[in-house]
Amino acid sequence: MIKSKIRKKILKIREKINKKNIQIDFNQIIKLLKREKITKRIIGGYFPVNFEVDDLGLLKKFERKKFKISLPVIKKNFQMDFYKWTFSEPLKINKYGIPEPEAKNIVYPDVLLIPLVAFDKNLNRLGYGGGYYDRVISKLSKNKKITKIGLAFSVQKINKVPINEYDQKLDYIVTSKYIVK
């Protein structure tokens, strides 16, 4: 099945399942970071749109635990960077209708929480097709080790995500039911 057909099918499923307000357990992510001995404190999150797993509650808990949190700002040519943000700061709406921080303080996250459309047991991720995350992962990985955690509903798992040379594997995929590693 080609990527566009998979996207269409899984997005419909995700929309239905997300109405149940399924949450990812923050403690699962903290355990994962401890197991990996991740002590760096910059988390890159996202503002959930289009029925993505809501990571804002997780980001709020990270902020309370003195992590620096950041959100992406979309740039030209399918690029994006992460900018420091706190829940007390306003967001502006970008051209895609996604809230993002005022671009002031660029940061280089140690841990990325990544939305996805579909995933497989081999930690491959299917996104929306723009390649934003693949590009930012590639760029950040040149300078430091980053931990890439996909957030998904368990129903987003498929047998095999079609991949190409630019697709970046994740380190973990965390659902409300299990963790793929």
ABEGO torsion letter per residue (X at the ends): XBAAAAAAAAAAAAAAAAAAGBBBBAAAAAAAAAAAGBABABBBBBBBBGGBBBAAAAAAAAAAAGBBBBBBBBBBGGBBBBBBBBAABBBBBBAAGBBBBBBABBBBBABBBBBBABBBAAGBBBBAGAGAAAAAAAAAAAABBBBBBBBBBAAABBABBBBBAABBBBABBBBAABBBX
